């Protein structure tokens, strides 16, 4: 029994030491430095871990890093360190953890109103670049109207209040424009991530395809034409077909199969 109690005591002591160690690394200005580690080593560990994560985030969120002053950026990364408890041990998943922090834990009235949307947009670029899905290369798109189609898993349909693709140190809007920014971000056959700004009709069409994959192009166009066609259904049908052909040529739209006869 004594041996068991002693082992439990050692385990609890080790757990507390680890908690003290990580608490100081997260927040060295407000947490006590562990007494069982040499101060110079503790400072080295703290700076090394913070600098590695800060550098990695800066490379994955370059626009966000650029629009913030150095002090603002370091304060943001430090707050992420303090507030967020990561759910993954993998370094490559840190950007997703940072996005989760921005969505659920960040609470700073002084932030730019578009901070979360910009972080999401930059995360999408990174996430698509490492996505494991394989791009399906289409053949001829001449008979697209009668084909069953779907949205490529390497094409993500996005809607933002702010024009995230235009944000820079020289363009920092304080209010959202009247119209949302609608974007399709995709990975092409050379594995480059690109984006296209689209209009509301194209967004509705792609959203319809995304939510009801595998129907014919003609079916999707008819539904959108009913919604937007009004007095000129034929123009919507013809214009929509040309848009989908252009997207299919970029493999954003995947031709699944020919329709049943």
C-alpha positions as CSV (number, residue, x, y, z in Angstrom):
1,X,0.0,0.0,0.0
2,X,2.8,2.4,0.9
3,X,4.4,1.8,-2.5
4,X,1.2,2.5,-4.3
5,X,0.6,5.7,-2.4
6,X,4.1,6.8,-3.1
7,X,3.7,6.1,-6.9
8,X,0.4,8.0,-7.0
9,X,2.1,10.9,-5.2
10,X,4.9,10.9,-7.7
11,X,2.4,10.8,-10.6
12,X,0.5,13.7,-9.2
13,X,3.7,15.6,-8.6
14,X,4.8,15.1,-12.2
15,X,1.4,16.1,-13.5
16,X,1.6,19.3,-11.5
17,X,5.1,20.0,-12.7
18,X,4.0,19.6,-16.3
19,X,1.0,21.9,-15.6
20,X,3.3,24.6,-14.1
21,X,5.7,24.2,-17.0
22,X,3.1,24.7,-19.7
23,X,1.3,27.4,-17.9
24,X,4.4,29.5,-17.8
25,X,5.1,28.8,-21.5
26,X,1.6,30.0,-22.4
27,X,1.7,33.1,-20.2
28,X,5.2,34.0,-18.9
29,X,4.1,37.5,-17.8
30,X,1.4,36.3,-15.4
31,X,2.3,32.8,-14.4
32,X,5.2,31.9,-12.0
33,X,8.3,30.3,-13.4
34,X,8.6,26.7,-12.4
35,X,11.2,26.3,-9.6
36,X,12.4,22.9,-10.8
37,X,13.8,24.2,-14.1
38,X,16.7,26.5,-14.5
39,X,15.5,30.1,-15.4
40,X,17.7,30.3,-18.5
41,X,16.4,27.0,-19.8
42,X,12.8,28.0,-19.0
43,X,13.2,31.3,-20.9
44,X,14.8,29.4,-23.8
45,X,11.9,26.9,-24.0
46,X,9.3,29.7,-23.8
47,X,10.9,31.8,-26.6
48,X,11.6,28.8,-28.8
49,X,8.0,27.5,-28.7
50,X,6.4,30.9,-29.1
51,X,8.7,31.9,-31.9
52,X,8.1,28.7,-33.8
53,X,4.3,29.0,-33.6
54,X,4.3,32.7,-34.3
55,X,6.5,32.2,-37.4
56,X,4.3,29.3,-38.7
57,X,1.1,31.3,-38.2
58,X,2.7,34.3,-39.9
59,X,3.5,32.2,-43.0
60,X,-0.1,30.8,-43.1
61,X,-1.9,34.1,-42.5
62,X,0.4,36.5,-44.4
63,X,-2.2,39.2,-45.1
64,X,-3.4,39.2,-41.5
65,X,0.2,39.5,-40.3
66,X,0.8,42.3,-42.8
67,X,-2.1,44.5,-41.8
68,X,-1.3,44.3,-38.1
69,X,1.5,46.1,-36.4
70,X,4.2,43.9,-34.8
71,X,2.8,44.6,-31.4
72,X,-0.8,43.8,-32.5
73,X,0.3,40.6,-34.1
74,X,2.4,39.4,-31.2
75,X,-0.4,40.2,-28.8
76,X,-2.8,38.2,-31.0
77,X,-0.6,35.2,-31.1
78,X,0.1,35.4,-27.3
79,X,-3.7,35.6,-26.7
80,X,-4.1,32.5,-28.8
81,X,-1.4,30.8,-26.7
82,X,-3.2,31.7,-23.5
83,X,-6.8,31.2,-24.4
84,X,-6.8,28.2,-26.7
85,X,-6.4,24.6,-25.8
86,X,-5.4,22.8,-29.0
87,X,-6.9,19.4,-29.8
88,X,-4.2,18.1,-32.0
89,X,-0.5,17.4,-31.6
90,X,0.3,18.0,-35.3
91,X,2.1,21.2,-36.2
92,X,0.4,21.4,-39.6
93,X,-3.0,21.7,-37.9
94,X,-2.1,24.8,-35.9
95,X,-3.7,27.1,-38.5
96,X,-7.0,25.3,-38.0
97,X,-6.6,25.6,-34.3
98,X,-6.0,29.3,-34.7
99,X,-9.1,29.7,-36.8
100,X,-11.1,27.9,-34.1
101,X,-9.7,30.4,-31.6
102,X,-10.7,33.3,-33.7
103,X,-14.2,31.9,-34.1
104,X,-14.9,31.0,-30.5
105,X,-12.4,32.5,-28.1
106,X,-11.1,35.8,-29.5
107,X,-12.8,38.7,-27.7
108,X,-11.2,42.0,-28.5
109,X,-13.4,45.0,-29.5
110,X,-10.4,46.7,-31.0
111,X,-10.0,44.0,-33.8
112,X,-10.8,44.8,-37.4
113,X,-14.4,43.8,-38.1
114,X,-13.2,41.5,-40.9
115,X,-10.5,39.7,-38.8
116,X,-12.4,36.4,-38.6
117,X,-13.4,36.4,-42.3
118,X,-9.8,37.2,-43.4
119,X,-8.4,34.4,-41.1
120,X,-10.9,32.0,-42.6
121,X,-10.1,32.9,-46.2
122,X,-6.4,32.5,-45.6
123,X,-7.0,29.2,-43.8
124,X,-9.0,28.0,-46.8
125,X,-6.0,28.6,-49.1
126,X,-3.8,26.6,-46.8
127,X,-6.3,23.8,-46.2
128,X,-7.0,23.3,-50.0
129,X,-3.3,23.2,-50.7
130,X,-2.8,20.2,-48.5
131,X,-6.2,18.5,-49.0
132,X,-5.9,14.8,-49.7
133,X,-8.7,14.5,-52.3
134,X,-7.6,13.9,-55.9
135,X,-8.6,16.3,-58.7
136,X,-10.8,14.7,-61.3
137,X,-9.8,16.0,-64.8
138,X,-12.7,16.4,-67.1
139,X,-12.7,15.4,-70.8
140,X,-14.9,17.2,-73.3
141,X,-17.4,19.6,-72.0
142,X,-19.3,19.9,-75.3
143,X,-22.3,17.8,-74.1
144,X,-22.4,19.3,-70.6
145,X,-26.1,20.1,-70.7
146,X,-27.0,16.4,-70.6
147,X,-24.3,15.3,-68.2
148,X,-24.7,14.7,-64.5
149,X,-22.3,17.0,-62.6
150,X,-21.1,17.8,-59.1
151,X,-18.8,20.3,-57.4
152,X,-15.2,19.2,-57.1
153,X,-14.2,18.5,-53.5
154,X,-11.2,20.7,-54.3
155,X,-13.5,23.7,-55.0
156,X,-15.0,25.5,-52.0
157,X,-17.9,27.9,-52.3
158,X,-17.5,30.9,-49.9
159,X,-19.6,33.9,-48.9
160,X,-18.1,36.8,-46.9
161,X,-19.4,40.2,-45.7
162,X,-16.1,41.8,-46.6
163,X,-14.0,41.6,-49.8
164,X,-11.4,39.5,-48.2
165,X,-9.4,39.0,-51.4
166,X,-8.8,42.8,-51.6
167,X,-7.7,43.4,-48.0
168,X,-4.2,45.0,-47.5
169,X,-2.5,47.6,-45.4
170,X,-3.9,50.1,-48.0
171,X,-7.5,48.8,-47.9
172,X,-8.9,48.3,-44.4
173,X,-12.7,48.9,-44.5
174,X,-14.4,49.6,-41.3
175,X,-17.9,48.7,-42.6
176,X,-19.1,45.9,-44.7
177,X,-20.3,46.9,-48.2
178,X,-23.9,46.5,-49.2
179,X,-23.3,43.4,-51.2
180,X,-21.5,40.3,-49.9
181,X,-18.4,38.9,-51.5
182,X,-19.0,35.5,-53.2
183,X,-16.0,33.4,-54.1
184,X,-15.1,30.0,-55.4
185,X,-11.7,28.9,-54.2
186,X,-10.2,25.9,-56.0
187,X,-7.0,23.9,-56.5
188,X,-6.1,23.4,-60.2
189,X,-4.3,20.6,-62.0
190,X,-0.9,22.2,-61.2
191,X,-1.9,22.2,-57.4
192,X,-2.0,26.0,-57.3
193,X,-4.9,27.4,-55.2
194,X,-6.8,30.1,-57.0
195,X,-10.0,32.0,-56.6
196,X,-12.8,33.5,-58.7
197,X,-15.2,36.2,-57.5
198,X,-18.7,35.2,-58.7
199,X,-22.1,36.9,-58.9
200,X,-25.2,35.9,-56.9
201,X,-26.7,33.8,-59.8
202,X,-23.5,31.7,-60.2
203,X,-23.3,31.3,-56.4
204,X,-26.9,30.1,-56.3
205,X,-26.2,27.7,-59.1
206,X,-23.1,26.3,-57.5
207,X,-24.8,26.0,-54.1
208,X,-27.6,24.1,-55.7
209,X,-25.1,21.7,-57.3
210,X,-23.3,21.3,-54.0
211,X,-26.4,20.5,-52.0
212,X,-27.9,18.2,-54.7
213,X,-25.0,16.6,-56.4
214,X,-25.3,14.2,-59.4
215,X,-28.2,15.7,-61.3
216,X,-28.0,17.0,-64.8
217,X,-26.8,20.4,-65.8
218,X,-30.1,21.0,-67.5
219,X,-31.9,20.3,-64.2
220,X,-29.8,22.8,-62.2
221,X,-30.1,25.5,-64.9
222,X,-33.9,25.1,-65.0
223,X,-34.2,25.6,-61.3
224,X,-32.0,28.7,-61.3
225,X,-33.8,30.1,-64.4
226,X,-37.1,29.8,-62.5
227,X,-35.7,31.8,-59.6
228,X,-33.8,34.4,-61.6
229,X,-35.2,34.3,-65.2
230,X,-38.3,36.3,-64.8
231,X,-39.0,37.5,-68.3
232,X,-35.9,36.0,-69.9
233,X,-35.5,32.4,-68.9
234,X,-33.7,31.5,-72.1
235,X,-30.9,34.0,-71.4
236,X,-30.4,32.6,-67.9
237,X,-30.2,29.1,-69.3
238,X,-27.7,30.0,-72.0
239,X,-25.6,32.2,-69.8
240,X,-25.6,29.6,-67.0
241,X,-24.5,26.9,-69.4
242,X,-21.5,29.0,-70.6
243,X,-20.5,29.7,-67.0
244,X,-20.7,26.0,-66.1
245,X,-18.7,25.0,-69.2
246,X,-16.0,27.5,-68.2
247,X,-15.9,26.1,-64.6
248,X,-15.9,22.5,-66.0
249,X,-12.8,23.4,-68.1
250,X,-11.1,24.4,-64.8
251,X,-12.3,21.1,-63.2
252,X,-14.3,23.1,-60.6
253,X,-17.3,21.3,-61.9
254,X,-16.8,17.6,-62.3
255,X,-18.6,15.6,-64.9
256,X,-19.9,12.6,-63.1
257,X,-21.7,10.7,-65.9
258,X,-23.9,11.0,-68.8
259,X,-27.6,11.2,-68.0
260,X,-29.7,8.1,-68.5
261,X,-31.4,7.9,-71.8
